Amino acid sequence: NEQNDLKGDKAIQNFARPMARIRKEAIKIKEVLSANEEIPVSIQSLLNDIDLFTSISRKGLESMSEDLFERVTKPIDEALKKAGITKSDLDGVEIIGGSVRIPKVKQILTDYFTTEDDSELELGQHLNGDEAMALGAVFIGANLSKGFRVRNIGFTDITTFPVGVDIFNLEAEEDDQWNKHALLFNHNNSLNSRKVVTFQHIKDITCTLTDEGNSVPLAQYDVKGIIEANDKYGHLGKPKVSLTFLLSLNGTAELVKAEATFIEKIVYENETKDEENKTTDVKDENDDEKAEKEDEKAEKEVEKDDEKDDKNGDGKDDEKDDEKDDRKDDEKGKEKENEKDENSNSTKTKKPKGPSKKTHRVKLSFERMDKGVPQKGLSAEEKKEGKALLAKWKILEAAKALHEQARNELESFVFACRDRLRSNEEDVAKVSSEEDVQKLFNDLEEVEDWLYEEGENAETTEYKSKQKELAKRVNKIFSRIGEMIQLPLTKKAARELVTTLKTQIANWTVERPWISEEEFEVLQKQMNSFVSWLDNAEAEQDALSSQDDPVLTSVAIVNELEQINFAVEQILKRRKPRPKKPKVNKTKIEENSSKTENEETVKEESDGTEDTEEEKQNEDTANDESEGEAHDEL
C-alpha cells in the first residue's frame, strides 16, 4: 500500500483473494526462515496487475513478532506457580508442538530455563508432536477401562474450575431466608474425590452445583424425605442431613448419597430410690454436662462413620451399612441392659452407668431436575435465520465440492495428456511439428504450475475452460494420428463397395423387372456423385501435409455412403407383384346330374385351389431368397 499509494477502499486489506494469497505466502516464509536467514518473496498479479517483489530476513520477522514472543513463557510461569515449584526443582524439559521449530522460540526457552548458577536444562525433543496427544489419550483410556486389565499408569487428572453448592428449602416461603453455601472442590482438585456436606435441617431441600469461577449452574437436585424422617424421629431432635458429592473421572460433579441421621439417648434408671434421693443438685449439673459431652462425642462418631462410608464406596452398600450400624446399636443396648440387670441383682448400692446412644439412619431420595447446563430456546426468527444459514452452507459445500472436482479433473487431465504424448511420440511427430508439440508441453507445464500457485483458489469455470482448451488441441493431434491409419482403409473399402454395387445393379435389371429403370438411374447417379466427391477430396488431401488438419476423413466417407445404403434398401424392399387371379365362369348344373359327378367336380375344384396357394407361396419364397441374396452381395 505504501509503495503504490493504495488507501481507503482501494487498500489491499479490503480484498479477500489477495489477502489469502499473502497469508499463504506468509506461512511458507515462516517455515523457510526457520532454516534460512533470508528469503525472497514474489507474488505476481497480487492486485490490479501489480506484482509484489521483496525479501524478508529472519531478524525482520522476529522484530515484527516481538509482542508474540513475549507471551511464550507466561504459561510456564502459571504452571510452576500452580504446582508450587520453581525452575530449580525441575529435572528435565520436554517440548512438543510446531512452534518449537522456530529458532527464536528455542532461544527464549533455553534462556528461561537457565538458572542463576548458569546451569542449563536441555530442551528435549524426544516425542512426536503429532502422536503425543494420541498417546496420552491411550494412557487415560487404559486407566479408565474396565473391559480388560492393564498396568495402572501413575498419574492423576485434576479439575480446571472450582465447584460449589447452594442449598435452599424446596418449598420456600416469601420470608424464608434459609440457605447454605459451600465450596466443594477447589481449582486443581483431583478427580474421583468426594466431599460430604453436613447440616441440621427439618425440611426438604434443593441444591444447585455451580462453577464458582464463572457462576454457571452445572446441576440441580431435589432432596426429599427429610420431613417424613423428622415426623418419625423428630422427638429425638433435629436430624443431621449429610450430602455426599463426587467429582467423577470425567470432571463433572454430582450428588451420589443423601441421608438423615438421628441419635437416640438411652438412660437406664436406678432401681434404688435411696441413691436417687441422695443425689444433689451439683451432681445433676455434672450429669448434664457429661450427657452433653457424650452427645457431642456421638455426633463426631456419626460424622466419622459418614466419611468412612463415603471413602469405602459409591453409595451402593449404604443400606447394608445402615442395617449393620442399627444392629450393632441394638446389640450394645441389649448388652448394657443385661449388665444393668445383673448389677442391680448383685447389689443395690452400685451407681448407675451413664446414658448410651442409638443411631437411626434414614436414606433420603434425590432426583436431578435439570438436563445439564440450561440452554436458551431459539425464537422463531432465530430458527429462520439458522435454517437460512444452513441452506447457505449447503450451497457453499456443494460449490466447494464442484470446485475441488474441477480442479482434480484438470490436474489429472494434464498428467494423462503428458503421458499420452510421450508414449506415442513417434506417431505424434508424424502429424505435428516439433514446435507445436513443444509448445503444447510448455502449456501443460504452465497449467500445472498455475494449479499449485495462483490457480489453487481459482473459479470452477476457469478450471473447465482451461481443460476444454487443452483437450481441443490434444484431440486434434490424436485425431490426425487416427486418420493416418484409418483413412486409407476406409477409402479402399468404399471404392470396392461402389464397384460391387454397380455390378449388382446390372444383374437386378434382369432379375427384378418390376423395378423401373428410372429408380436404377437415380441410384447410379448417386454412386457416380460419390465417386466424384471422393476423387476431389482425395486430391485435396494429397496436396496437404500430414501435419495439417485433414480435409477428408473416414467419418465423412461413411456419412456419404449412408445415403447410397438407404436408396439400395428401398429398392430391395420392393417385392415382385402378385399375378391377377383368372375369372371363373359359373355354369348351371343340371338337376338330373348324378351325385357322383357332383362330388368329382367338387374334388377337382378343391385340388385346383390348393395348387394355386402352393404356387403363391413358392413365388413369395423365391422373392425373399432373391432379395436376401442381393442384400448379402451388397
Secondary structure, 3 states (H helix, E strand, C coil): CCCCCCCHHHCHHHCHHHHHHHHHHHHHHHHHHCCCCEEEEEEEEEECCEEEEEEEEHHHHHHHCHHHHCCCCHHHHHHHHHHCCCHHHCCCEECCCHHHHCHHHHHHHHHHCECCCCCECCEECCCCHHHHHHHHHHHHHHHHCCCCCCCCCCCCCECCCCEEEEEEECCCCCCCCCEEEEEEECCCCECCEEEEEEEECCCCEEEEEEECCCCEEEEEEEEECHHHHHHHHHHHCCCEEEEEEEECCCCCEEEEEEEEEEEEEECCCCCCHHHHHHCCHHHHHHHHHHHHHHHHHHHHHHHHHHHHHHHHCCCCCHHHHHHHHHHHHHHHHHHHHHHHHHHHHHCCCCCCCCCEEEEEEEECEEEECCCCCCCCCCCHHHHHHHHHHHHHHHHHHHHHHHHHHHHHHHHHHHHHHHHHHHHCHHHHHHHCCHHHHHHHHHHHHHHHHHHHCHHHHCCHHHHHHHHHHHHHHHHHHHHHHHHHHHHHHHHHHHHHHHHHHHHHHHHHHHHCCCCCHHHHHHHHHHHHHHHHHHHHHHHHHHHCCCCCCCCCCHHHHHHHHHHHHHHHHHHHCCCCCCCCCCCCCCCCCCCCCCHHHHHHHHHHHHHHHHHHHHHHHHHHHHHHHHHHHHHHHC
